């Protein structure tokens, strides 16, 4: 069987796709296997391990690389990114890191850019104001700012800006637990295709109540990576999950079932909890999702923009 890293290298080439979005991780914040879950098959079968949710963006023409999320698995994800595009060897080791929010799977990997690890210099980190303030005023993250390991750049909701000549990123906010920061999603526009990235959201209904037209949002892009933390109620034995702040995969499939197949096919489920059976390729639940016309993001997927 071809390795994941080899498949990353073979899937496309700079000649056929100069700008691409790469899936570097698909798991919920705790990864799979999760700490304390000793019976998880991923402890003994490396093929069942899932890295925490992250996307990479590479521009082979300019040799620039960006990360969406700085996860606890950033060391492996940085290696995977290097295998796809090693960069130009000048300037920061990454051309930018985009953070959605201050939950552990989405920003704690920043520590590996710091003094005790990589000792990076001047890596641009894009964050909404509360997220930026959280990093600036709380250790150990504040040390990254003080030592210049990261160059913290505040963004505003609905603010779009070019990260290369051919790629635009726009930040927007979504409803989700906000203990330390806002929660962001991103729209990524390449020269030919575009994507939405929403790894965490409380509910589609709450967002729609804020005036968002979900159908129009999906119609406006080519790929939509959405929160798939839990598959269905009852997934966690002995707990009523009806109030959990994530839309179940089954609910999302029902919500978007009226869309034409070409629209449903844009949806890629991501941010999968260790209890969610769609983490396993070929599970009955994975087959149900795919037979309904949706996609399940897998590490190593590459999408040309």
C-alpha positions in Angstrom: 0.0 0.0 0.0 1.3 3.4 -0.9 2.1 5.6 2.1 0.2 8.7 2.9 3.3 10.9 2.4 4.0 9.2 -1.0 0.4 9.8 -2.0 0.8 13.5 -1.1 3.7 13.7 -3.4 2.2 11.8 -6.3 -1.3 13.2 -6.3 -0.5 16.4 -8.3 2.5 18.3 -9.5 3.4 22.0 -9.7 3.2 21.7 -13.5 -0.4 20.6 -13.4 -1.5 22.6 -10.3 0.5 25.7 -9.3 -1.8 26.6 -6.4 -3.4 23.9 -4.2 -5.2 23.3 -1.0 -3.9 20.2 0.9 -5.7 18.4 3.8 -3.1 17.9 6.5 -5.4 16.7 9.3 -9.0 15.8 9.8 -9.5 15.0 13.5 -11.2 16.9 16.3 -8.9 18.8 18.7 -7.8 15.7 20.7 -6.8 13.7 17.6 -7.3 10.0 17.1 -6.5 8.0 19.1 -7.4 10.3 21.9 -5.7 10.3 25.3 -7.1 7.7 27.7 -8.9 5.7 25.0 -6.7 2.7 25.3 -8.9 0.3 23.2 -8.8 2.5 20.2 -7.4 0.5 17.2 -5.2 3.5 16.2 -2.8 2.8 19.1 -1.6 -0.4 17.3 -2.6 0.4 13.7 -0.8 3.5 12.5 -3.1 3.6 9.4 -6.0 4.4 11.7 -4.4 7.5 13.3 -5.8 10.8 12.4 -4.0 14.2 12.8 -5.8 17.2 14.1 -7.7 19.4 11.6 -5.6 21.5 9.4 -5.3 22.7 5.8 -2.2 23.7 3.9 -2.1 26.2 1.0 0.9 26.1 -1.4 1.7 28.3 -4.3 4.4 26.4 -6.3 5.0 29.4 -8.6 6.0 31.7 -5.7 7.1 28.8 -3.4 4.9 30.1 -0.6 3.2 28.0 2.1 0.4 28.7 4.5 -1.3 26.8 7.3 -4.9 27.0 8.4 -4.7 26.1 12.1 -1.6 25.5 14.2 -2.5 22.1 15.7 -0.8 19.9 18.3 0.3 17.8 15.3 2.0 20.7 13.6 5.4 19.0 13.5 4.2 16.2 11.2 2.0 18.6 9.2 4.9 20.9 8.6 6.9 17.9 7.3 4.1 17.0 5.0 3.9 20.6 3.8 7.7 20.5 3.2 7.3 17.3 1.1 4.8 19.1 -1.2 6.6 22.5 -1.4 9.9 23.1 0.4 9.7 26.9 0.1 12.3 29.2 -1.2 14.6 29.1 1.8 14.3 32.8 2.4 12.2 34.6 5.0 10.0 32.9 7.6 9.6 29.1 7.6 5.9 29.7 6.8 4.4 32.5 4.9 1.4 32.6 7.2 -0.7 30.8 9.7 -4.4 31.5 9.9 -6.2 30.7 13.3 -9.9 30.1 13.7 -10.1 30.2 17.5 -8.6 29.5 21.0 -9.6 25.8 21.4 -6.6 23.5 21.9 -6.6 21.8 18.5 -6.5 25.0 16.6 -3.7 27.1 18.0 -1.5 25.3 20.5 0.9 24.1 17.8 2.3 27.7 17.8 4.5 26.6 20.7 6.7 24.6 18.3 7.6 27.8 16.5 9.0 29.1 19.8 12.4 29.4 21.6 12.3 25.9 23.0 11.7 24.2 19.6 12.1 25.6 16.1 13.1 29.1 17.1 11.3 30.5 14.0 11.5 34.2 13.3 8.7 36.4 12.0 6.1 33.9 11.0 2.9 35.9 10.2 0.0 34.7 12.3 -3.4 36.0 11.3 -6.1 36.2 14.0 -9.3 38.1 14.8 -8.9 40.8 17.5 -9.8 38.8 20.6 -7.7 35.9 19.5 -4.8 38.2 18.8 -5.2 39.8 22.2 -5.3 36.4 23.9 -2.0 35.4 22.3 -0.4 38.8 23.1 -1.3 38.8 26.8 -1.2 35.2 27.9 1.9 33.0 28.4 3.4 31.1 26.8 2.0 32.6 23.7 3.1 36.1 24.6 6.7 34.9 24.5 6.3 34.1 20.8 5.4 37.7 20.2 8.1 39.1 22.5 10.8 37.0 21.0 9.6 37.7 17.5 8.9 34.0 16.7 5.6 35.1 15.3 4.4 38.4 13.7 0.9 38.8 15.0 -1.4 40.4 12.5 -5.0 41.3 13.5 -7.7 40.7 10.9 -11.3 41.9 11.0 -14.5 39.9 10.3 -15.4 40.2 6.6 -12.0 41.6 5.8 -10.5 40.1 2.6 -6.9 40.5 1.6 -4.4 38.9 -0.8 -1.9 36.6 0.6 -0.2 36.1 -2.8 -0.9 37.7 -6.1 -3.4 34.9 -7.0 -4.9 34.1 -3.6 -7.4 36.0 -1.5 -8.5 35.1 2.1 -11.6 36.5 3.8 -12.3 35.9 7.5 -15.8 35.7 8.8 -17.2 34.7 12.2 -19.4 31.8 13.2 -21.3 30.9 16.3 -19.3 28.6 18.6 -18.1 28.6 22.2 -16.1 31.8 22.7 -14.4 31.4 26.1 -11.2 33.1 25.0 -11.7 34.3 21.5 -14.1 34.8 18.6 -14.5 31.8 16.2 -13.5 32.4 12.6 -14.1 30.6 9.3 -12.3 31.4 6.1 -13.1 31.8 2.5 -10.1 31.0 0.3 -10.2 32.2 -3.3 -7.6 31.0 -5.8 -7.4 32.1 -9.5 -9.8 29.3 -10.6 -11.5 27.8 -7.6 -12.5 28.7 -4.1 -13.1 27.0 -0.7 -14.8 27.6 2.6 -13.3 26.3 5.9 -15.6 26.0 8.9 -14.1 23.3 11.3 -16.2 24.4 14.3 -19.8 25.7 14.5 -22.6 25.4 17.1 -25.4 25.0 14.6 -26.5 25.9 11.1 -29.8 27.3 12.4 -28.0 29.7 14.8 -25.8 31.0 11.9 -28.8 31.3 9.6 -30.6 33.3 12.3 -27.8 35.8 12.0 -28.7 36.3 8.3 -26.4 33.8 6.6 -27.8 32.2 3.4 -26.2 28.8 3.6 -27.4 27.6 0.2 -26.0 30.8 -1.5 -22.7 30.4 0.4 -22.3 26.9 -0.9 -23.2 27.9 -4.4 -20.6 30.7 -4.4 -17.6 28.3 -3.9 -16.2 25.0 -5.2 -15.4 23.3 -1.8 -16.9 23.6 1.6 -15.1 22.0 4.6 -17.5 21.7 7.5 -17.7 20.6 11.1 -18.3 16.9 11.4 -17.4 16.4 15.1 -20.1 13.9 15.8 -22.0 11.6 13.6 -25.3 11.2 15.5 -26.9 11.4 18.9 -26.1 8.3 21.0 -22.5 8.2 19.8 -21.2 8.7 23.3 -22.7 6.1 25.6 -24.7 7.3 28.6 -24.8 10.9 27.5 -27.6 13.0 25.9 -25.8 14.7 23.1 -28.7 16.8 21.9 -27.2 19.9 23.4 -23.7 19.4 22.1 -22.4 22.5 20.3 -21.8 20.9 16.9 -24.2 19.9 14.1 -24.3 16.1 13.8 -23.2 14.8 10.4 -26.7 13.2 10.1 -28.3 16.6 10.7 -26.0 18.3 8.2 -26.9 15.7 5.5 -30.6 16.3 6.2 -30.1 20.1 6.1 -28.4 20.0 2.7 -30.3 17.0 1.2 -32.4 19.3 -1.0 -29.3 20.6 -2.8 -28.5 19.2 -6.3 -25.8 16.5 -6.3 -23.3 19.0 -7.8 -23.7 21.2 -4.8 -23.7 18.4 -2.2 -20.5 17.1 -3.7 -18.8 20.3 -2.7 -19.2 19.5 1.0 -16.2 17.8 2.7 -16.8 16.7 6.3 -13.8 17.5 8.6 -13.0 17.9 12.3 -14.0 14.3 13.2 -14.2 13.2 16.8 -12.5 9.9 17.8 -16.0 8.5 18.5 -17.3 9.4 15.0 -17.4 6.3 12.8 -16.7 8.2 9.6 -13.1 8.5 10.7 -12.8 4.9 9.5 -12.6 4.6 5.7 -15.2 2.1 4.5 -17.3 2.1 7.6 -21.1 1.8 7.1 -21.5 5.5 8.1 -18.7 6.6 5.7 -20.5 4.8 2.9 -23.8 6.4 3.9 -22.2 9.8 3.7 -20.6 9.2 0.3 -23.7 7.5 -1.1 -25.7 10.6 -0.2 -23.3 12.6 -2.4 -21.1 14.2 0.2 -17.3 13.9 0.7 -15.2 13.1 3.8 -11.9 14.9 4.0 -8.9 12.6 4.4 -5.3 13.5 5.1 -3.5 13.8 1.8 -6.4 15.1 -0.2 -5.2 17.8 -2.6 -7.5 20.3 -4.3 -6.3 22.5 -7.2 -7.3 26.2 -6.8 
